[in-house]
Amino acid sequence: MFRSKKLLPGAKKFCFKVTTVTGSQFLIGSSEKPYPVIQNEETFPSAASGRAGVTVTVTLTSPIPMLAILD
């Protein structure tokens, strides 16, 4: 995701709702270990017209698969 500020969870444990290009939705993470790993990469473009912000990448390594969200 692209945000204006870094995503810093601190003591909070996040879960994320992910939508694939085909429209399927999944839940990544829970309140128990293993937690998702959050990486922030700041972008400062050289051109004034460029988009500045933070790209947030979330990864999860777990024996439990992502949970499908059913409509």
Residue pairs with C-beta under 8 A, 6 or more apart in sequence:
1 55
1 56
2 51
2 53
2 54
2 55
2 56
3 53
3 54
3 56
4 53
4 54
5 54
6 40
6 42
6 54
6 56
7 14
7 38
7 40
7 54
7 56
8 40
9 38
13 29
13 30
13 31
13 35
14 29
14 36
14 38
15 27
15 28
15 29
15 30
15 31
15 36
16 27
16 28
16 29
16 36
16 58
17 25
17 26
17 27
17 69
18 25
18 26
18 27
18 28
18 66
19 25
20 26
24 68
25 68
25 69
26 66
26 67
26 68
26 69
27 66
27 67
27 69
28 36
28 58
28 60
28 66
29 35
29 36
29 58
29 60
34 60
34 61
34 62
35 60
36 58
36 59
36 60
37 58
37 59
37 60
37 61
38 56
38 57
38 58
39 56
39 57
39 58
39 59
40 54
40 55
40 56
41 54
41 55
41 56
41 57
42 53
42 54
43 50
43 51
43 52
43 53
43 54
43 55
44 52
45 51
45 52
60 66
